[in-house]
Amino acid sequence: MLCLLALLALSNALVLRDRSRLVNAVMAGVMGMLMFTGQLQVLALWFARTVDNVFTSTPQPAPAPKPPEQHSSTPGLPWHDLMWPAVTIGGVAVLATVTATAFGVVRGRSERRAAQAERWLLLTQEHDRIREEYGTYLADPLAYLDRPTLGDTSVPETVAFLHALDAAQDARRSRDDLAGYRIAISVLKTASRTADETARRVGLNHLPQRERSVVRQARKILAQALNSGATEQERRSAYAKACKMLEGIVVLPREARAALESASRPGLSAAARDQVNVDRA
């Protein structure tokens, strides 16, 4: 009975992945097996003595006028000397097998969890790389003006990329679905590459000729606004002029405007820059 209870506790510990319960179940199994082995030893000893009595008993001589014949007693077989070591070894072997199987299951699950954690980490690193690259693009006004369609939500490739970015973020929040996260990252990588290639190929060609010329000129002026060698007044003047030129043609993202504000007004406090960004948003 104790062995049965130990096996039930062992199964429960494996299901719950509780190491302390597993150790307690194994210890209970050891005690139960030892008790069971002791009972088998007593039974084996009794059986051996019974068999020994059968083989070594001397039959009663039948009444006859002749003196009874002397029968040489057959030496008793050492059943009790052979049985209980075999029972002990068998019980220990069974216990060792059960224990090894239990720890093998736990070790296998631990290895699988470690492998899944490693794969999850690789996926999150790839996810972070794509997010950081896109964030860097949005915060760089010069890069944005080189390929503005990557931030244009009217472009199908950009919309597909942004949807894949949101889907990957949702899959990341569910840490139990490794397969779903892997699929989301695969889709995101493809969408990111497609959107970037489309934006580089199109460039400013989606704009009329006159507007393309204005954007290129504004980009040169913004490069001056970002030049650390210029004075603060020159940077602020260049920034204001470029924003005026871009009105109605290209809308710089919030991150790019924040970078220009920071570059053109280095003495501005962080709180003041945030207020400027809110007013311009």
Number of C-alpha atoms within 10 A of each C-alpha: 8 15 20 12 14 22 17 13 20 24 16 15 20 18 10 11 14 13 13 9 17 23 16 15 23 21 14 20 23 20 15 19 20 17 14 17 20 16 13 17 19 13 15 20 18 14 15 21 17 13 16 18 13 11 14 15 11 13 8 7 11 10 8 7 6 7 9 11 8 8 9 8 11 11 9 15 15 12 17 19 12 13 17 20 13 13 18 18 12 13 19 16 12 13 19 13 11 16 20 12 12 18 16 12 13 19 12 12 14 13 12 12 12 12 12 15 14 12 14 19 12 13 20 18 12 15 21 12 12 18 14 12 11 15 13 15 21 22 19 18 24 19 14 23 21 17 21 23 25 28 22 16 13 10 14 12 22 22 17 18 23 19 15 21 21 13 18 23 16 14 19 21 10 11 12 12 12 17 11 17 24 19 14 22 23 17 18 24 18 13 21 24 14 15 23 19 15 17 23 14 12 16 18 20 12 11 14 10 10 8 18 16 13 14 20 16 14 22 22 13 21 24 17 20 28 21 15 13 10 13 12 17 12 15 26 21 16 21 24 17 15 22 18 11 18 18 10 9 13 17 16 20 18 16 17 21 22 21 17 23 22 16 19 27 16 14 10 13 11 11 9 10 18 14 12 14 15 11 8 10 9
